[in-house]
Structure formats: structure tokens, C-alpha cells
Amino acid sequence: MTQGQNIAPLVQHLNERYDGRPEALAAHLEKAIYMLFFLEEETFSKKEIQNVVYALRSLSESLAMIDSPQAKIEMINL
């Protein structure tokens, strides 16, 4: 499987759900991170929450960097 095939489902999801706008998905991920602050205590360990926040934030930052039409075209063509 080539690199482009690995992200094909992500590209399809972005195109179908977010009109090809990765920054829109990034905004939803940031909101999810914010919502984690309101979890009941002892639902998850602090380390588990930190790991989830790190994963979401990393993905969100990566998506936010893909906001030019040319970057979207290159992503689709991978």
C-alpha cells in the first residue's frame, strides 16, 4: 500500500463531511480537547486524558496546516 492509499479514507472523509476543509475538522478536534476538561473526576486517569489530548492536538495542528488549495490537491494526489 502506498502512502497516498494510507490516507485515502481521511481525504474522503474530509471531502464528504467538511467540504475538503481540514481546518473545519481541526476546529472540531480542538472543541473535543476543550470538552475533555469537563470530564467527571476519576472517569479516566490524568495520563490517559493527556495522551488523548496529545493525539487530538497533533492531528488538529497537522490538519490546520493544510489550508491552502494547493496543499489539498497534493494531499488528494498522494
C-alpha positions as CSV (number, residue, x, y, z in Angstrom):
1,M,0.0,0.0,0.0
2,T,1.4,3.4,-0.9
3,Q,1.4,6.4,1.3
4,G,-1.4,8.0,-0.6
5,Q,-3.6,4.9,-0.2
6,N,-3.0,5.1,3.6
7,I,-4.6,8.5,3.9
8,A,-7.3,8.0,1.2
9,P,-10.0,7.4,3.8
10,L,-9.1,10.6,5.6
11,V,-9.2,12.6,2.4
12,Q,-12.5,11.1,1.5
13,H,-13.9,11.9,5.0
14,L,-12.6,15.5,4.7
15,N,-14.2,15.9,1.3
16,E,-17.6,14.3,2.3
17,R,-18.0,15.8,5.7
18,Y,-16.1,19.0,5.7
19,D,-16.1,20.1,2.1
20,G,-12.4,19.3,1.8
21,R,-11.6,21.8,4.5
22,P,-9.2,20.3,7.0
23,E,-9.4,23.4,9.2
24,A,-13.0,22.6,9.8
25,L,-12.1,19.2,11.2
26,A,-9.3,20.8,13.1
27,A,-11.8,23.1,14.8
28,H,-13.9,20.1,15.9
29,L,-10.9,18.4,17.3
30,E,-10.0,21.5,19.3
31,K,-13.5,21.5,20.7
32,A,-13.2,17.9,21.7
33,I,-10.0,18.7,23.5
34,Y,-11.8,21.6,25.3
35,M,-14.6,19.2,26.3
36,L,-12.2,16.8,27.9
37,F,-11.6,19.4,30.7
38,F,-15.2,18.8,31.9
39,L,-15.0,15.0,32.4
40,E,-16.0,13.8,35.8
41,E,-13.1,13.2,38.1
42,E,-11.8,9.6,38.2
43,T,-13.5,8.8,34.9
44,F,-10.1,8.4,33.3
45,S,-6.6,8.8,34.7
46,K,-4.8,12.1,34.2
47,K,-2.2,10.3,32.0
48,E,-5.0,8.8,29.8
49,I,-6.5,12.2,29.2
50,Q,-3.2,13.7,28.5
51,N,-2.4,11.0,25.9
52,V,-5.8,11.6,24.2
53,V,-5.3,15.4,24.2
54,Y,-1.8,15.0,22.7
55,A,-3.1,12.7,19.9
56,L,-6.0,15.1,19.1
57,R,-3.9,18.2,19.3
58,S,-1.2,16.7,17.0
59,L,-3.9,15.7,14.4
60,S,-5.6,19.1,14.7
61,E,-2.3,21.0,14.2
62,S,-1.5,18.9,11.2
63,L,-4.9,19.5,9.7
64,A,-4.7,23.2,10.4
65,M,-1.5,23.4,8.4
66,I,-3.3,22.1,5.3
67,D,-5.4,25.1,4.5
68,S,-4.3,26.1,1.0
69,P,-6.0,24.7,-2.1
70,Q,-2.6,23.5,-3.4
71,A,-1.9,21.6,-0.3
72,K,-5.3,19.9,-0.5
73,I,-4.7,19.0,-4.2
74,E,-1.3,17.5,-3.2
75,M,-2.9,15.6,-0.3
76,I,-5.5,14.1,-2.7
77,N,-2.9,13.1,-5.2
78,L,-0.6,11.2,-2.7
